Amino acid sequence: SNLAAEIAPYMPERKRSRPPFPVESLLRIHFMQQWFTLSDPAMEEALHDMPLFRDFAGLGGWDDRLPDESTILRFRHVLEKNKLAERILATVNLLLGAKGLMLRSGTVVDATLISAPSSTKNASGERDPEMHQSKKGQQWFFGMKAHIGLDADSGLVHTVRGTSGNVNDVVEANSLLHGQETDVFADAGYQGAHKRPDAKADVQWHVAMRPGLRKLLDKADPMDALTDQVERIKASIRAKVEHPFRVIKRQFGHVKVRYRGLAKNTAQLHTLFALANLWMVRKRLTGSLA
């Protein structure tokens, strides 16, 4: 209900005689699309075929009026146009913070590639101009990057940024901080983040040593052994970033972009990570946050 109240003022006025569907029902349908990787037509079909989906959305039986794919599409456009997916993530995190689940003193930053089709079957036959190639190891990828900042203690995501795949991770580094943290943990790709023009004062960056340099450490040397131990501790903190990435990719099946353009896909990422946060703490929560 908190989330529905955030969205309700942005819903267009209905000019038809039929009453509008409740915002909470449309929001729950939108969430089911993310959980089960359903397109708008597939979501409409699922509402007709699956009583459990209708029950979750608070809708009637199959013979009652149900939202069609156009209604589902229009609702998503309202979220995108008004940047409400960012509000969904912020609202979820406020609720989790109120339950003491986010401490905010440390942040872990990282990025993952989300693949896009290298060619499309649209009228022009061109691939999405906002997606780009990037190289990871010896492999080339085409698509976008999801950059996230998450709470170092709880592993909950607080900031999401979407860029084309060729944007270097360190460019987005400082935009992933919420401003209250004192320490940031990052892999070796973030070397120099603290020297960038947008770097924030009073933030200590703990960036991983480059793998090649770490291999040169002499474990028999006390100082090198201590350095290696520090690297292990930093790595254990950074490992938390893999959990939300794993949830959206494996649990929710988000392994490729669904829409054309960065704005639409970044809006979806905000919703996905909000839902991932709820998924990760589901056993510690009592009652509904919807």
Secondary structure, DSSP 4 states (H G I P E B T S, - for coil): -HHHHHHGGGSPPP-SSSPPPPHHHHHHHHHHHHHHT--HHHHHHHHHH-HHHHHHHT---TTS----HHHHHHHHHHHHHTTHHHHHHHHHHHHHHHTT----SEEEEEEEEEE--SS--STT-PPPTT-EEEEETTEEEEEEEEEEEEETTT--EEEEEEEETTS-HHHHGGGG--S--SEEEE-GGGTTGGGSTTPPTT-EEEEPPPHHHHHT--TTSHHHHHHHHHHHHHHHHHGGGHHHHHIIIIIS---B--SSSHHHHHHHHHHHHHHHHHHHTGGG--S---
